[in-house]
């Protein structure tokens, strides 16, 4: 458009600025992406601000330029491009081209010169041009037609803007740079002439030619060192004019393109889909698929090609799917007939709640093949809802199919659906193919494993979100209130996307190492085991918890009183601002650490350190701990007890942690403290029914045993083989004394070393934990590795292998990818190396207890024992067992748990029983 300004983008300037100014981002395959995203954000902003403007993005070309011939030292001090930045140049260029923008890299000149030449052409043609840059050198180009825009700062500069910002008009910017020089580009300038002096000379006398024509005039200026300046300037006359040449942007380059070759952006949608998916720019990918991306037309048509798939193989998109509503018995019978004829089908329940114990089935989605799906509504109850099939009739009709162990079932988060069906007396059987777990096993850290995220990453499609049909917040509808016209595509999409994900993910899992074994022998069998544990629930003594809440409230009140006394006034102990004011301003306690905004930090780690020397931080720490116990457990747990069963039912998550460990929520059983009296009192509220006992079976020091197995260190292997106290044995080695002479403090220190090193703890971290000097902690670590050289060799070996492969594996083949293992940033790379050392141990421990749960569950269902598995916490399984069967049960369950893995050292399982969890622990 002739009336729209030409936009010239300084890509090289923005690339460096984005790299250094923005947080580092890394895709799951290790590709750094932060700078790419930063530059693309700026480009997308420009496309939005100048939608009808011809545009070009200019980058520096490789090789020397004419300036290097003028001055050999030009840019000589610049360090080489960091590897993390170099790796982003090619994908950025590909993204720029995919956005439909001309990309210019002209050899022999810099990006500034290309932009300068095009800007001159625009001025001569009477066209306006916008130069998008963060480089102050470009201010020399500003005139009546040329303005600068810095999208990082939201700044626009015309001639007046340049004068206001720099104190000089655009015509003197080159003189300014020539006098003061430029350290970044190694433009020498005049030694001793800084910004203030250069400004004064240029404002009061004029540019270089005028200045050197009358150097004596400088002595009349009120500038520091004015009397010596003429001599200094004369001595460096040649250097000043060389600097002028170096700082001058060339505006007469021979270019292979002209203004007429620049056009309004015409993005390549398919290429952008591919690039956004590879770089894992999920938000932009979603926008593009939904037709919201800047300048991208005709979004509704076409089809995304999923990673690793060809268009020939890719299933029909959701726009081509045939959705069927089943409202009559004949329609149901026709689909059931088809289901009986196939070996596999996909299903998904639509319910009233995410709570598997409370959820009522509203409808059922079914798919056999990609591209066709059916929805059976059974309980939509809004006004004017059509006549639907009876829920019990539908469940009775489908029950034989669900319970047929010859038919495989495909689903997303099948554990939920299985638990809900169990509440209706349906025991789902057969192989379970869960796309959530397929994605999790393939790469636990590549993405979230919900269906929407997986569809975006692996199929390149956005899905209908629940909020799209039900609304948000307090007025959100439950599914039974959703209109069938909206429910149909939502429910059918769920099963269609799921079946397509299965066909995409399963082959990927099978192609990578032993991941198929991890999926088939651990994660898939565990689905039903966890469902049973969740539905078993655990009994809770709510009266005991209420009493403890009252005790905690009283103690919290007492602590507040003591804190007010120490502070000399009342304040809100939960307010970081008020606490910081009292600690650091009023009590003058030294500031250890600051927040990103510069305020003194009152984080837990800071208070923990201050508590060693000051009483008030110690009280605050105690107050925080007790308040959290009260709000999270003693107050909340009774509210979570099911009205239906009278028991507490947690939810276990298989696809959350990076290492394979289970997590839990509502409540989070993994975080109940065990090292304090208050935490143990909470465990006392987890009780057995009358006539039963709680049995807790716990793996002893499993991660240290796995370290011995992986490292094959002779000292560790011998210690575990001889059933020695490993912490006392380590203390004896580190302190050079006999085991029987090890003190409790020495054993405690050795325990911190044993566990600290497998989590990658540094000497500084160990010194803080043991409250000793850093050099003393380093001595302990050095002695440890001297005595256990196999551990040191293992750590070095695993770091090296992780850097080479990009992942580490557990004993059973589970992988944890480490995208930052080759990061240029030292801190990020070290963090990845620490993870590489620990993940095989944590992950193997997770695999072992999962194997044990599967074996114990199978045995329980075959045996005559009156026992339930009710909880899994860390390395511990918790059971509720008939009191007269406890001894026999304990013997068998410990044996099964010991046999869950065959390591080079024995696995030890410690099991106890009691009326409550604390007694059994």
C-alpha positions in Angstrom: 0.0 0.0 0.0 1.5 3.3 -1.1 0.1 5.2 1.9 1.5 2.7 4.4 5.1 3.1 5.7 7.7 0.6 4.7 8.9 -1.3 7.8 12.6 -2.3 8.0 13.5 -4.6 10.9 17.0 -4.8 12.4 16.8 -8.6 13.0 20.4 -8.9 14.3 19.9 -6.2 16.9 16.7 -7.8 18.2 18.2 -11.3 18.2 21.0 -10.3 20.6 18.7 -8.2 22.7 16.1 -10.9 23.0 18.8 -13.5 23.9 20.3 -11.4 26.7 17.1 -9.7 28.0 14.6 -12.5 28.1 14.4 -15.7 30.2 16.0 -18.8 28.5 13.5 -21.2 27.0 14.2 -24.7 25.8 12.1 -27.1 23.8 11.8 -30.7 25.0 14.4 -31.9 22.4 17.0 -29.5 23.9 16.6 -26.8 21.2 17.0 -23.3 22.8 14.0 -21.1 21.7 14.0 -18.0 23.9 15.6 -15.6 21.5 13.5 -17.0 18.6 10.3 -16.4 20.6 11.5 -12.9 21.6 12.2 -11.8 18.1 9.0 -13.3 16.7 7.0 -11.6 19.4 8.4 -8.3 18.2 7.7 -9.2 14.5 4.1 -10.2 15.4 3.6 -6.9 17.2 4.9 -5.0 14.1 2.6 -7.0 11.8 -0.3 -6.0 14.0 0.7 -2.4 14.2 1.5 -2.1 10.4 -0.9 -4.6 8.8 -0.7 -3.1 5.3 3.0 -2.2 5.3 5.6 -3.8 3.0 8.2 -5.2 5.4 11.7 -6.7 5.4 13.8 -8.3 8.2 17.5 -7.7 7.8 20.3 -9.8 9.5 24.1 -9.5 9.4 25.7 -11.9 6.9 28.7 -14.0 7.9 32.1 -12.8 7.0 34.0 -9.5 7.0 32.7 -6.1 5.9 34.3 -3.0 4.4 34.7 -1.7 8.0 37.1 -4.5 8.8 39.3 -3.3 5.9 39.2 0.3 7.3 40.1 -0.9 10.8 41.4 -4.3 11.6 40.3 -4.1 15.2 36.7 -3.4 14.4 34.4 -5.5 16.6 37.5 -7.5 17.6 36.6 -7.5 21.2 33.2 -9.0 20.6 33.1 -12.6 22.0 32.0 -15.3 19.6 28.2 -15.9 19.4 27.1 -18.2 22.3 26.2 -21.7 21.2 22.7 -21.3 22.7 22.2 -18.3 20.4 23.9 -19.7 17.4 21.5 -22.7 17.5 18.6 -20.3 17.2 19.7 -18.4 14.1 18.5 -21.0 11.5 15.1 -21.6 13.1 14.5 -17.9 13.4 15.3 -17.4 9.8 12.9 -20.2 8.9 10.2 -18.6 11.0 10.7 -15.2 9.4 10.4 -16.7 5.9 7.3 -18.6 7.0 5.7 -15.4 8.2 6.0 -14.3 4.6 8.6 -11.6 5.3 11.6 -10.9 3.0 14.8 -11.9 4.8 17.9 -10.0 3.7 21.5 -11.0 4.5 23.9 -9.1 2.2 27.6 -10.1 2.3 30.2 -7.4 2.7 28.0 -5.0 4.6 26.1 -5.0 7.9 22.4 -5.1 8.5 22.5 -1.4 9.4 23.9 -0.6 5.9 21.1 -2.6 4.1 18.5 -0.8 6.2 20.2 2.6 5.6 20.2 2.0 1.9 16.5 1.1 1.7 15.7 4.0 4.0 17.5 6.4 1.6 15.6 4.9 -1.3 12.3 5.5 0.6 13.2 9.1 1.4 14.1 9.8 -2.3 10.8 8.2 -3.4 8.9 10.4 -0.9 7.9 7.3 1.1 7.7 7.0 4.8 9.7 4.2 6.4 9.8 2.8 10.0 13.1 1.3 11.2 12.4 -1.2 14.0 15.6 -1.5 16.0 17.1 -1.2 19.5 20.4 0.2 18.2 21.1 3.8 19.0 23.4 4.1 15.8 20.2 4.0 13.6 19.2 7.4 15.0 21.5 9.0 12.3 19.0 7.9 9.7 16.0 9.7 11.1 14.6 12.5 8.9 11.2 13.8 7.8 10.3 10.4 6.3 12.2 8.0 8.6 11.3 7.2 12.2 12.7 4.6 14.7 10.5 2.1 16.6 11.8 0.0 19.5 9.2 -2.6 20.2 11.1 -3.9 23.2 10.7 -0.5 24.9 7.5 0.7 23.1 9.5 3.7 22.0 9.0 5.8 18.7 11.6 8.4 17.7 11.2 11.1 15.0 13.7 13.9 14.6 12.4 15.7 17.7 12.4 12.5 19.6 16.0 11.8 18.7 16.9 15.3 19.9 15.0 14.9 23.1 16.6 11.5 23.9 20.2 12.1 22.8 20.4 15.9 23.2 21.4 16.1 19.5 19.7 16.1 16.1 20.0 13.1 13.9 22.6 14.9 11.8 25.1 14.9 14.7 24.6 11.3 15.9 27.6 10.1 13.8 29.8 12.8 15.2 28.6 11.9 18.7 29.6 8.2 18.2 32.9 9.2 16.6 34.0 11.3 19.6 32.9 9.0 22.4 33.5 5.7 20.5 31.6 2.4 21.0 33.0 -0.3 23.2 30.6 -2.9 21.8 31.8 -2.4 18.2 35.3 -1.4 19.2 35.1 2.0 17.6 38.0 3.8 19.2 36.7 7.4 19.4 38.8 10.0 21.2 40.4 8.7 24.5 39.1 10.7 27.5 36.0 12.0 25.7 32.9 10.6 27.2 29.2 11.1 26.7 28.9 14.4 28.6 32.0 15.9 27.0 31.0 14.8 23.5 27.5 16.3 24.0 28.9 19.6 25.2 31.3 19.9 22.3 28.7 19.1 19.7 25.9 21.3 21.2 28.1 24.3 21.7 30.4 24.2 18.7 29.2 21.7 16.1 30.2 18.5 14.2 33.7 17.1 13.7 34.5 19.4 10.8 33.5 22.5 12.6 35.2 21.3 15.8 38.5 20.7 14.2 38.4 23.9 12.2 38.5 25.9 15.5 39.9 23.7 18.4 40.9 26.8 20.4 37.2 27.6 20.9 37.0 24.5 23.2 39.0 26.3 25.9 36.1 28.8 26.3 33.6 26.0 27.2 32.6 25.1 30.8 33.6 21.5 30.2 35.8 19.6 32.6 39.3 19.5 31.2 38.5 22.1 28.5 42.1 23.5 28.5 43.6 20.1 27.7 40.9 18.9 25.2 42.2 20.7 22.1 45.6 18.9 22.4 43.9 15.6 23.0 41.6 16.0 20.0 44.5 17.1 17.8 46.6 14.1 18.9 43.7 11.7 17.9 42.4 13.6 14.8 42.9 10.6 12.5 41.3 8.3 15.0 38.3 10.6 15.3 37.7 10.7 11.6 38.3 6.9 11.3 35.7 6.5 14.0 33.4 8.7 12.0 33.8 6.4 9.0 33.2 3.3 11.1 30.1 4.8 12.7 28.5 6.0 9.5 25.8 3.7 8.1 26.3 3.1 4.4 23.3 4.2 2.4 24.5 3.4 -1.1 24.9 -0.4 -1.0 24.2 -2.4 -4.1 21.3 -4.6 -3.2 19.6 -7.5 -5.0 16.2 -6.1 -3.9 14.5 -2.7 -4.1 11.5 -1.1 -2.4 9.3 -2.6 -5.1 10.3 -6.1 -4.1 9.0 -5.6 -0.6 5.4 -6.6 0.0 2.8 -7.1 2.7 3.4 -10.3 4.6 1.8 -13.4 3.2 2.4 -16.2 5.8 2.8 -19.8 4.9 0.3 -21.4 7.3 1.4 -25.0 6.9 5.1 -24.1 7.4 4.2 -22.0 10.5 2.3 -24.9 11.9 5.3 -27.1 11.5 7.7 -24.6 13.0 5.5 -23.6 15.9 5.0 -27.3 16.7 8.7 -28.1 16.5 9.7 -25.1 18.6 6.8 -25.8 21.0 5.2 -22.4 20.8 1.9 -23.7 21.9 0.0 -20.4 22.3 0.9 -19.3 18.8 0.1 -22.7 17.4 -3.3 -22.6 19.0 -3.9 -19.1 17.7 -2.9 -20.1 14.2 -5.2 -23.2 14.3 -8.1 -21.0 15.5 -7.5 -18.4 12.8 -6.3 -15.7 15.1 -2.7 -15.4 13.9 -1.7 -12.1 12.3 -2.0 -12.0 8.6 -2.9 -15.6 8.2 -5.9 -16.1 6.0 -8.1 -19.1 5.1 -7.6 -20.8 8.4 -10.7 -23.0 8.3 -9.5 -25.2 5.5 -6.4 -27.4 5.2 -5.0 -30.0 7.5 -2.1 -30.0 9.8 0.5 -32.7 9.4 1.5 -34.2 12.7 5.1 -34.7 13.6 6.5 -37.8 12.1 3.4 -38.4 9.9 2.7 -37.9 6.3 -0.4 -36.3 4.8 -1.3 -39.6 3.3 -1.4 -41.2 6.7 -2.8 -38.4 8.7 -6.4 -38.9 9.9 -9.3 -36.7 9.0 -9.4 -33.4 10.8 -12.2 -32.6 13.2 -13.9 -30.6 10.5 -14.3 -33.8 8.4 -15.4 -36.0 11.3 -18.9 -37.5 11.3 -20.7 -37.1 14.7 -23.6 -39.3 15.5 -26.1 -38.7 18.3 -27.7 -41.9 19.7 -31.2 -41.3 21.0 -33.1 -44.5 20.2 -32.7 -48.2 21.1 -32.2 -49.1 17.4 -29.4 -46.6 17.0 -27.8 -48.0 20.2 -28.1 -51.6 19.1 -26.5 -50.8 15.7 -23.5 -49.3 17.4 -23.3 -52.1 20.0 -23.3 -54.6 17.1 -20.3 -52.8 15.5 -18.5 -52.8 18.9 -19.0 -56.6 19.3 -17.3 -57.0 15.9 -14.1 -55.2 16.7 -11.1 -55.9 19.0 -10.6 -52.4 20.2 -12.8 -49.3 20.9 -12.3 -45.9 22.4 -14.7 -44.5 25.0 -15.0 -41.4 27.3 -17.5 -40.6 30.0 -19.1 -37.2 30.3 -20.0 -36.7 34.0 -21.2 -34.1 36.5 -17.9 -33.9 38.5 -14.2 -34.4 38.4 -14.5 -36.3 41.8 -14.6 -39.9 40.7 -16.5 -40.8 43.9 -19.2 -38.3 43.3 -19.5 -38.1 39.5 -22.7 -39.2 37.8 -22.6 -40.3 34.2 -24.3 -37.8 31.8 -23.3 -39.3 28.5 -20.8 -41.7 26.8 -18.6 -41.0 23.8 -17.6 -43.9 21.6 -15.3 -44.3 18.6 -14.1 -47.4 16.7 -12.1 -45.7 13.9 -10.8 -42.2 13.3 -13.3 -39.8 11.6 -16.5 -41.2 13.1 -17.7 -40.9 16.6 -21.0 -41.3 18.6 -22.4 -39.7 21.7 -25.0 -41.4 23.9 -26.7 -38.8 26.1 -28.3 -40.3 29.2 -28.8 -37.5 31.7 -29.0 -34.1 30.2 -31.6 -32.3 32.2 -32.0 -28.8 30.9 -35.4 -27.5 29.8 -36.4 -28.8 26.4 -33.8 -31.6 26.4 -34.8 -34.3 23.9 -35.9 -37.7 25.1 -32.8 -39.7 25.9 -32.1 -43.4 26.5 -32.4 -44.6 30.1 -28.9 -44.5 31.7 -29.2 -47.9 33.3 -30.4 -49.5 30.1 -27.4 -48.1 28.2 -24.9 -49.2 31.0 -26.4 -52.7 31.1 -26.1 -52.9 27.3 -22.5 -51.7 27.2 -21.4 -53.6 30.4 -20.5 -56.8 28.5 -18.3 -54.9 26.2 -16.5 -53.0 28.9 -16.0 -56.2 30.9 -14.8 -58.3 27.9 -11.2 -59.0 28.6 -10.6 -59.8 24.9 -11.4 -56.2 23.9 -8.8 -53.4 24.3 -10.0 -50.0 25.4 -8.5 -46.7 24.4 -9.0 -43.6 26.5 -7.4 -40.5 27.9 -6.9 -40.7 31.7 -8.7 -44.1 31.8 -8.3 -44.4 35.5 -11.0 -41.8 36.1 -13.5 -43.5 33.7 -12.8 -46.9 35.2 -13.4 -45.6 38.7 -16.7 -43.9 37.8 -17.9 -47.1 36.0 -16.9 -49.1 39.1 -19.4 -47.0 41.1 -22.1 -48.4 38.7 -21.0 -52.0 39.2 -18.9 -52.3 36.0 -15.5 -53.8 36.2 -13.6 -52.7 33.1 -11.4 -55.5 31.7 -9.0 -56.0 28.8 -5.9 -54.2 27.7 -6.0 -50.4 28.5 -4.4 -48.0 26.0 -4.2 -44.6 27.8 -2.9 -41.8 25.6 -2.0 -39.7 28.7 0.4 -42.5 29.7 1.7 -43.0 26.2 2.7 -39.4 26.1 4.1 -39.5 29.6 6.3 -42.5 28.9 7.4 -41.1 25.6 8.7 -37.9 27.2 7.6 -36.9 30.7 8.8 -33.3 30.3 7.9 -32.5 26.7 4.4 -31.2 27.4 1.5 -31.4 29.8 -0.3 -34.7 29.2 -3.9 -33.5 29.1 -5.8 -34.1 25.9 -5.8 -30.5 24.8 -2.0 -30.2 25.1 -1.4 -33.5 23.4 -3.7 -32.6 20.4 -1.9 -29.4 19.9 1.6 -31.0 20.1 1.1 -34.2 18.3 -1.8 -33.6 16.0 -1.4 -29.8 15.5 -5.1 -29.2 16.4 -6.9 -27.1 19.0 -9.8 -28.7 20.8 -13.1 -27.5 22.3 -12.4 -26.7 25.9 -14.9 -27.4 28.6 -15.2 -23.7 29.4 -16.2 -23.0 25.7 -19.4 -24.9 26.2 -20.0 -24.6 30.0 -18.7 -21.1 30.8 -16.3 -20.2 33.7 -16.3 -19.4 37.3 -19.2 -19.6 39.7 -21.8 -19.7 36.9 -20.1 -22.6 35.1 -22.6 -25.3 34.1 -22.2 -28.9 34.9 -22.3 -31.2 31.9 -25.8 -32.3 32.5 -26.9 -28.7 32.0 -25.1 -28.3 28.6 -27.2 -28.2 25.5 -27.0 -31.3 23.3 -26.0 -29.3 20.3 -22.9 -28.2 22.1 -22.3 -31.5 23.9 -22.3 -33.6 20.7 -19.2 -32.1 19.0 -17.4 -31.8 22.4 -18.0 -35.5 23.4 -17.3 -36.8 19.9 -14.1 -34.8 19.6 -12.9 -36.3 22.9 -13.0 -39.8 21.6 -11.9 -39.0 18.0 -8.8 -37.0 19.2 -8.0 -39.8 21.7 -8.1 -42.6 19.1 -6.0 -40.5 16.8 -3.5 -39.7 19.5 -3.2 -43.4 20.3 -2.3 -44.2 16.6 0.3 -41.4 16.7 1.9 -42.0 20.1 2.0 -45.8 20.4 4.4 -46.3 17.4 6.6 -43.5 18.8 6.9 -45.3 22.2 7.7 -48.6 20.5 10.4 -47.0 18.4 12.4 -45.7 21.5 14.5 -48.0 23.5 12.6 -50.0 26.2 9.8 -47.5 26.6 7.2 -49.9 25.4 8.2 -52.3 28.2 7.8 -49.4 30.7 4.4 -48.6 29.3 3.1 -52.2 29.1 4.6 -53.7 32.3 4.3 -50.7 34.6 2.1 -47.9 33.7 -0.8 -49.7 32.0 -1.2 -52.4 34.6 -1.0 -49.8 37.3 -4.2 -48.0 36.1 -6.6 -50.5 37.7 -4.4 -50.9 40.7 -4.5 -47.2 41.5 -8.2 -47.1 40.8 -8.8 -49.8 43.4 -6.6 -48.0 46.0 -8.4 -44.7 45.4 -11.8 -46.3 45.8 -10.8 -48.2 48.9 -9.9 -45.0 50.6 -8.7 -44.8 54.2 -10.5 -44.3 57.4 -10.0 -41.0 59.2 -10.4 -40.1 62.9 -11.9 -36.6 62.3 -12.4 -35.9 66.0 -8.7 -36.4 66.6 -7.9 -33.9 63.8 -10.4 -31.4 65.2 -8.7 -31.6 68.6 -5.3 -31.1 66.9 -6.6 -28.1 65.1 -7.6 -26.5 68.4 -4.2 -27.3 69.8 -2.5 -25.8 66.8 -4.6 -22.7 67.0 -3.6 -22.3 70.6 0.1 -22.7 69.8 -0.1 -20.3 66.8 -1.7 -17.7 69.1 1.0 -18.1 71.7 3.7 -17.8 69.0 2.1 -14.6 67.7 2.2 -13.1 71.2 5.9 -14.0 71.6 6.6 -12.5 68.1 4.8 -9.3 69.0 6.8 -9.0 72.2 10.1 -9.5 70.3 9.1 -7.1 67.6 7.9 -4.5 70.1 4.5 -4.2 68.3 1.8 -6.2 66.7 2.0 -7.0 63.0 0.7 -9.5 60.5 3.1 -12.5 60.6 1.9 -13.6 57.2 2.8 -10.4 55.5 6.2 -10.4 53.8 6.2 -6.6 53.6 5.5 -6.0 57.3 7.9 -8.8 58.3 10.7 -7.3 56.2 10.1 -3.9 57.7 10.4 -5.3 61.2 13.4 -7.6 60.6 15.5 -5.4 58.4 14.5 -1.8 59.1 13.5 -1.9 62.7 15.7 -4.7 64.1 18.5 -4.0 61.7 19.0 -7.8 60.9 21.4 -8.1 57.9 19.7 -8.7 54.5 20.8 -12.0 53.1 18.9 -12.0 49.8 16.6 -9.7 47.8 13.5 -10.4 45.7 13.6 -9.7 42.0 12.1 -6.3 42.7 14.9 -5.4 45.1 13.0 -5.9 48.4 14.7 -7.9 51.2 13.6 -11.5 50.9 11.7 -13.2 53.7 11.6 -16.6 51.9 11.8 -19.8 54.0 15.4 -20.4 53.1 16.3 -16.9 54.3 14.4 -17.2 57.5 15.9 -20.7 58.1 19.4 -19.2 57.9 18.5 -16.2 60.1 16.8 -18.5 62.6 20.3 -19.8 63.6 21.2 -16.4 65.1 18.0 -14.5 65.7 14.9 -15.5 67.8 12.2 -13.7 65.8 12.9 -15.5 62.4 12.9 -18.7 64.3 9.4 -18.0 65.7 8.2 -16.9 62.2 9.4 -20.3 60.8 7.5 -22.1 63.5 4.4 -20.1 63.0 4.5 -20.8 59.2 4.9 -24.5 59.7 2.1 -24.8 62.2 -0.3 -22.6 60.2 0.4 -24.7 57.1 -0.3 -27.9 59.0 -3.6 -26.5 60.3 -4.9 -25.1 57.0 -3.7 -27.9 54.8 -4.4 -31.0 57.0 -6.1 -30.7 60.4 -8.8 -28.3 59.1 -9.1 -29.6 55.5 -8.9 -33.4 55.8 -12.2 -33.8 57.6 -13.9 -31.8 54.8 -12.6 -34.3 52.2 -14.2 -37.3 53.8 -16.7 -38.8 51.4 -20.3 -38.6 52.6 -21.0 -41.8 50.6 -18.3 -44.0 52.1 -17.2 -42.2 55.3 -13.6 -42.6 54.1 -10.9 -40.3 52.6 -10.2 -40.8 48.9 -7.1 -39.2 47.4 -6.4 -39.0 43.6 -3.1 -40.5 42.4 -1.4 -39.0 39.3 0.7 -41.1 37.1 1.7 -38.4 34.6 2.8 -35.4 36.6 6.3 -35.9 38.0 9.3 -35.9 35.7 10.9 -39.1 37.2 8.0 -41.5 37.2 7.1 -41.1 40.9 3.4 -41.0 41.7 1.9 -37.8 43.1 -1.4 -37.3 44.8 -4.0 -34.5 45.4 -7.1 -33.9 47.5 -5.3 -34.6 49.8 -1.6 -34.6 48.9 -0.5 -37.6 51.0 3.2 -37.2 49.9 3.7 -33.9 51.8 2.5 -34.9 55.3 5.5 -34.2 57.5 7.0 -37.1 59.4 10.0 -35.5 61.2 7.9 -33.4 63.6 5.6 -34.4 66.4 2.8 -32.4 64.8 3.2 -34.2 61.5 3.2 -37.6 63.2 0.0 -36.6 65.0 -1.7 -36.1 61.6 -0.7 -39.6 60.7 -2.3 -40.9 63.9 -5.7 -39.8 62.4 -5.3 -42.3 59.6 -6.9 -45.3 61.3 -8.1 -48.8 60.7 -11.7 -49.9 61.0 -12.7 -51.9 64.1 -11.3 -55.4 63.8 -8.5 -54.3 61.4 -5.0 -53.0 61.7 -2.9 -50.6 59.6 0.2 -52.3 58.1 2.9 -50.0 56.6 5.6 -51.6 54.5 8.5 -49.4 53.5 11.6 -49.9 51.4 14.7 -49.1 53.4 17.2 -46.7 51.9 16.1 -47.7 48.4 17.8 -44.9 46.5 21.1 -45.5 48.2 20.8 -49.2 47.3 20.1 -48.2 43.7 23.2 -46.0 43.8 25.2 -49.0 44.9 23.7 -51.1 42.1 24.3 -48.4 39.4 27.8 -47.4 40.5 29.0 -50.9 41.4 31.1 -49.3 44.1 32.7 -52.0 46.1 32.5 -50.2 49.4 28.8 -49.6 49.0 28.1 -53.1 47.7 29.9 -54.7 50.7 28.2 -52.4 53.2 24.7 -53.4 51.9 25.6 -57.1 51.4 26.7 -57.3 55.0 23.6 -55.4 56.2 25.7 -52.6 57.8 24.3 -49.3 59.0 25.1 -47.5 55.8 25.3 -44.1 57.5 27.6 -45.3 60.2 29.7 -47.1 57.6 30.0 -43.9 55.6 30.8 -42.0 58.8 33.6 -44.5 59.6 35.0 -44.0 56.1 34.7 -40.2 56.0 36.0 -39.6 59.5 38.6 -42.4 59.4 37.4 -44.2 62.6 36.0 -47.6 63.5 32.2 -48.0 63.1 31.7 -48.7 66.8 33.2 -45.3 67.6 30.9 -43.3 65.3 29.0 -40.7 67.3 25.4 -39.7 66.6 26.5 -36.3 65.2 29.0 -38.1 62.9 26.3 -40.5 61.7 24.0 -37.5 61.1 26.7 -35.8 59.0 27.3 -39.0 57.0 23.5 -39.3 56.4 23.5 -35.8 55.0 26.4 -36.6 52.8 24.9 -39.9 51.6 21.6 -38.4 50.6 22.9 -35.0 49.6 25.4 -36.3 47.0 22.8 -38.4 45.2 20.7 -35.2 44.9 23.8 -33.3 43.6 24.3 -31.2 46.8 27.3 -28.9 46.6 29.9 -28.2 49.4 28.0 -25.0 50.0 24.7 -26.8 50.4 26.2 -29.4 52.7 27.9 -26.7 54.8 24.5 -25.0 55.3 22.8 -28.2 56.2 25.5 -29.3 58.7 26.2 -25.7 59.9 29.9 -26.0 59.2 32.4 -24.1 57.1 32.3 -24.6 53.3 35.9 -25.9 53.2 35.1 -28.4 55.9 32.1 -29.6 53.9 34.3 -29.9 50.8 36.8 -32.0 52.8 34.0 -34.4 53.8 32.9 -34.7 50.1 36.4 -35.3 48.9 36.9 -38.0 51.6 33.6 -39.6 50.5 34.7 -39.9 46.9 38.1 -41.2 48.0 36.5 -44.0 49.9 33.8 -44.6 47.3 35.5 -44.0 44.0 32.9 -46.1 42.1 30.3 -43.4 43.0 32.5 -40.7 41.6 33.1 -42.7 38.4 29.3 -43.3 38.0 28.5 -39.6 38.4 31.1 -38.7 35.8 29.9 -41.4 33.5 26.2 -40.5 33.8 27.0 -36.8 33.2 28.9 -37.7 30.0 26.3 -40.1 28.7 23.5 -37.6 29.4 25.3 -34.9 27.5 25.7 -37.3 24.6 22.2 -38.8 24.5 20.2 -36.0 25.9 18.5 -38.3 28.4 19.1 -40.8 31.2 17.4 -44.1 31.9 16.3 -46.1 34.9 17.2 -49.7 35.4 14.0 -50.7 33.7 14.4 -48.3 30.7 12.3 -45.3 31.7 13.8 -42.1 30.2 14.1 -38.6 31.5 15.1 -36.1 28.9 17.4 -33.3 29.9 17.0 -30.5 27.3 19.5 -28.2 29.2 22.3 -30.7 29.6 24.3 -28.8 26.9 23.2 -25.4 27.9 25.8 -22.6 27.6 24.6 -21.1 30.8 26.6 -22.8 33.6 24.0 -22.8 36.3 21.3 -24.3 34.0 23.7 -27.0 32.7 24.8 -27.8 36.3 21.2 -28.2 37.3 20.6 -30.6 34.4 23.7 -32.6 35.4 22.4 -32.9 39.0 19.1 -34.2 37.6 21.0 -36.6 35.4 22.7 -38.1 38.5 19.6 -38.4 40.6 16.9 -39.2 38.1 18.0 -42.8 37.5 17.8 -43.5 41.2 14.5 -41.7 41.8 13.0 -43.1 38.6 14.2 -46.7 39.4 12.8 -46.4 42.9 9.5 -45.3 41.4 9.6 -48.2 39.0 10.3 -50.7 41.8 7.4 -49.6 44.0 5.1 -49.6 40.9 6.1 -53.2 40.2 5.5 -54.1 43.9 2.0 -52.5 43.8 1.1 -54.5 40.7 2.4 -57.8 42.2 0.8 -57.2 45.6 -2.5 -56.2 44.0 -2.5 -59.4 41.9 -1.8 -61.5 45.0 -4.4 -59.8 47.1 -7.1 -60.4 44.4 -6.2 -64.1 44.3 -5.7 -64.7 48.0 -8.2 -65.2 50.9 -6.7 -62.3 52.9 -9.1 -59.7 54.2 -6.9 -56.9 53.3 -7.0 -53.7 51.2 -4.2 -51.6 49.8 -5.2 -48.1 51.0 -2.3 -45.7 50.3 1.1 -45.3 48.5 3.4 -42.7 49.9 7.0 -42.3 48.7 8.6 -45.7 49.1 5.8 -47.0 51.3 2.7 -49.1 50.8 -0.1 -48.9 53.4 -2.7 -51.6 54.0 -5.8 -52.2 56.1 -5.7 -55.8 57.3 -7.9 -58.0 59.4 -6.2 -58.1 62.8 -5.9 -61.9 63.1 -4.2 -62.0 59.6 -1.6 -59.3 60.2 1.4 -61.6 60.8 0.9 -63.9 57.8 0.0 -60.9 55.6 3.1 -59.0 56.6 5.4 -61.9 55.8 4.0 -62.3 52.3 3.8 -58.7 51.4 7.4 -58.0 52.4 8.5 -60.9 50.4 6.6 -59.7 47.3 8.0 -56.2 47.7 11.6 -57.5 48.1 11.2 -59.5 44.9 9.9 -56.6 42.8 13.4 -56.0 41.5 16.7 -57.9 41.3 19.6 -55.6 42.1 23.2 -56.2 43.0 22.3 -55.5 46.6 19.4 -56.8 48.6 16.2 -54.8 48.8 15.1 -54.5 52.5 11.4 -53.9 53.4 10.5 -52.9 56.9 6.8 -53.6 57.8 5.0 -52.7 61.1 1.4 -52.7 62.1 -0.7 -50.5 64.4 -4.1 -49.0 65.1 -3.1 -46.0 63.0 -0.6 -45.1 60.4 1.8 -43.5 62.9 2.0 -46.6 65.0 2.6 -48.7 61.9 5.4 -46.5 60.6 
